[in-house]
Amino acid sequence: MSISAQPIGSYSNVAPLVVTRSPAGNATSSGSGFSPCGNPGTTGVFTATPTGGLPPYTYLWERVDAAATSGPYIVLPNNTARSVVWRDANNNVCANDSNKDETWRCTVTDSLGTTGTVFVVVVLSWVDLT
């Protein structure tokens, strides 16, 4: 007696997984005040949009380079959401910070395990008005 497994369906006609993000450009937020450091708030919302592949999709946002001087920045609501914003973990960005940006990658995985990625540069800055 032999047992063999037969595929339930064919996935040969599934389009390749492609991930885009919106809006284009960097994720930025800036603030100013009469002190050398402050809270610049959060960036605008960024969304990873997959096309192709086989839904459902999962999302994972990860920082891929060194943390900013005032960082690390954190992603909200969490690093597995499709649409996210960033803020400084310490709520304290300084005007003289030498490194104000971090590069983040979103990896999208479909139900077949195929992945696609997109990158965003996050920049939080503070202007001292004194």
Secondary structure as GFF3:
##gff-version 3
##sequence-region A 1 130
A	DSSP	beta_strand	18	22	.	.	.	ID=ss1
A	DSSP	beta_strand	27	33	.	.	.	ID=ss2
A	DSSP	beta_strand	37	38	.	.	.	ID=ss3
A	DSSP	beta_strand	46	51	.	.	.	ID=ss4
A	DSSP	beta_strand	58	63	.	.	.	ID=ss5
A	DSSP	beta_strand	73	76	.	.	.	ID=ss6
A	DSSP	beta_strand	83	88	.	.	.	ID=ss7
A	DSSP	beta_strand	93	94	.	.	.	ID=ss8
A	DSSP	beta_strand	101	109	.	.	.	ID=ss9
A	DSSP	beta_strand	115	128	.	.	.	ID=ss10
###
